[in-house]
């Protein structure tokens, strides 16, 4: 069985340290005869980083394109400078047309905003950004039960707790974390959140 790379995977890997085995769990319907595809690298890596990792580790270039603005956003977030929030706001305004037309660009933008809000303890904005990211993920028809969505639901739930706003939506996110962990084969899916 071949296991191909895809930025739109149909399986998610999980490692069981007790048995030292790697398992792949279907996260979407896989039609008969269709390739089994997993992401060899993190789906949220920049194009440059994905290409570097895939070229060095697997000997091929990722053909998924990412716009310059997404590269800039990731650079701003990774610099950890005090003016990062203002620089993100400026990029958002300067490249409004890109963000309005591209789900990938919006995803990068809201990821940057969520990371900045989290580092600043702005929990309400973490919740808002996580909700936007989950909507974009679903609209893009990416797998609902995937490591990225587990992280987003977890961020939403933990930030809601910090902000003192444990709504029904936040409780549903906590339940979704447990479901994703079970489906994706996490070693301890029942581990409580927070």
Buried (B, 14 or more C-beta within 10 A) or exposed (E): EEEEBBBEBBBBBBEEEEEEEEEBBEBBEEEEEEEBBBBBBEBBBBBEBBBBBBEEEEEEEBEBEBBEBBBBBBEBBEEEEEEBBEBBEEBBEEBEEBBEEBBBBBBBBBBBBBBBBBEEEBBBBBBBBBBBBBEBBEEEEBBBBBBBBBBBBBBBBBBBBBBEEBEEEBEEBBEBBBBBBEBBBBEEBEEEBE
